[in-house]
Structure formats: structure tokens, C-alpha cells
Amino acid sequence: MMERFRILFGMVALAQFAHSETVTWTTLAGDSVEASIVGFYGQFIFLEEGKKRARVNVPYAALDEKSKILAVQWLRNHVAESEAVGPVEQSDSPLSKYLAYNLVTYDNGKLVPFDFASRADPEFYAFYFSARWCGPCRKFTPRLVAFYEAMKLIGHDNFELIFVSSDSGTGEMKKYMHEDEMPWPAIKFGKKSNKLISRMKGSGIPCLVVTDRYGRILAHSYRGSEYLGPEKPKEALRSFLSYSEKFRMDGFLPNVGN
């Protein structure tokens, strides 16, 4: 196991979906693990190990040359697949399909269906567990709004932020979305909870959880029982988006041998 390189952005991944072939990953220090790669975001490689798919997150720089090449090969394939991504309603992700017809947005005093099914399937989701009655949430939400609008303005369309309300009812949820001018959609209040999303939530709010389109957790407001706050996953998402864009625009690849 690569304990010294284990980076715990959040809880162990909860999704159970098809993943890549299990291979040996080795670090410069000589540690190795048999695992499958499920992500290469920012400067980290996200691996899943064993039948329970325990998460092992390793800095790219800590890998040996052979493992770096494997990571870059995965990244090339991933980018090619992302360029050809279809609409949410045709996604192979059960999470995306659940969200396709279960989101609402605030419009002129009402909560109306959010047209998500026909949009391109996002590469990342950020689930925002929050509530109108929560003081710390009300302090953080304006910063999250500014972040979201800035990311969309500069062209990062490969993510979506989803509000998951902890309010007492639809009325309070609607007031919160209106008062804080949330530009993102929310899961319908009272809708039968999606198990994957429910299990993402930490023990308190505000809680921000960043995942890939399959619901595999990439960054979380909690590390076990320790509360890290929503800023850390927000900045992790910024890093993921910037790295992804740099690759697409500049043909960037981390340095690897021939």
C-alpha cells in the first residue's frame, strides 16, 4: 500500500461502475499497489483498489516513469472520450440520468424544471449541501456564486453545481435560491433521495462535494470526521477545471519519457 502518498480529499468513493483494467502502480519510493485508474485531475491520480474499490489518491509527481506513462495514456483516452460526450439523457452514468429530469431552477418567483437532459454530460459535479437557516452557509454561498459565474464566464462548461437543500420545505428552499441568486439548479425538494447523493453528505453543512460524472468523490468538505470546510473542495474543482482546460487548449501533457 502507498500510505505515505494517500491523499484523502474526502470519503472513500461510493459509486460502483465499470472501471479500467487493474495494473501495478509504483512510486519513486518503491511502493506499489494493484489498482485501476478512475481519474487524473489536477496533479493527482485517482485509483481504486480491490473488490471494495478503496480509494488511493497519488500525486502524479510521485509515480515512477512507467506509471506516469500509464496515467498519461488514460488521460489521452479520457480527453478523446470527453470531446465526443453526448447529452445527459444518453449518459452511461446512472447519476447523470437521475439528475436529467429531477432538477429545478428559480425563475420569476417559481421553481421550474431545469432543462438538463439535453445538455452535454458534465465531466464534474459539485453537490452543495446547504440551507437558508444555516449562518455559515449564507456566508459561503455568495463566494460560491462568484466562483460558479467566473468559471462559466471563462468557458468551463464541463461541470455543473447542484444544490441539495437541507431546508424545512420547498418555500424556504425557494427563498434561499432567490435571496442568494443561485445561478445553478437544485434537486427537487421532497424528491425520493438518490442513495449515492445522500451518502455523499457529511455530518454538517455547508458541505461541498466534487465528483466525476459517475459520482466518484474527488474532493469533499470532510476528511473522515474532520471538517475541512467548503473552500477546499471549491479550490480543488478550480484546479481540476484549469488542468482539464490547459490540456485541451494547449495539448499539454505532463512530462514523461519516450
C-alpha angles and dihedrals in degrees: 000000000000098000094155090058098041107123113195107202087163144315126340112280113270103195122100110203138133112291139181128285119290111249138161115273117195133189129214087254091060099252115138140187136186105233146131123245116239100168149009106196128156106337096325135095113215114211134180118211131199133345092307090052095229111195120248114180114192131184109247090227090060094061124097120243097267093050091047090055090051090051093050091048089054090048093051091052092044093053092048090051092046092054089057096044116144132213122300092251090061095044122130087219115099088204093057091045091052091051094045095084104015103072131099135188134200114257128166096331096319140088106237132179113280113228098232104134095076095046124099112275106259121239090215138028127199113199113202114201105195146130141209093239093055112099097199089048092055090052094049101040096073089054090050091049090052091048094048094048092046092051092049092045093057091049107266098146096151095090139057130199117217124199113219107192125221091182124127094248149343092279094059091044091052092048091050093050090048099043094048093038095232108198093193131077128257134214110258110268112249092015112144103270121253105235094220093053093043091054092052094066119102125220094272145021149287088050123166120191123187118202140166117251091276094056097255106152116243101167133007141185088233132058101196104305093338115105112223096173131235097282094074097057090041091057091043089056090050088054093048092050094046093048092048092049093047090054094049097044101040103026085242120180128173112255113275134162124259 
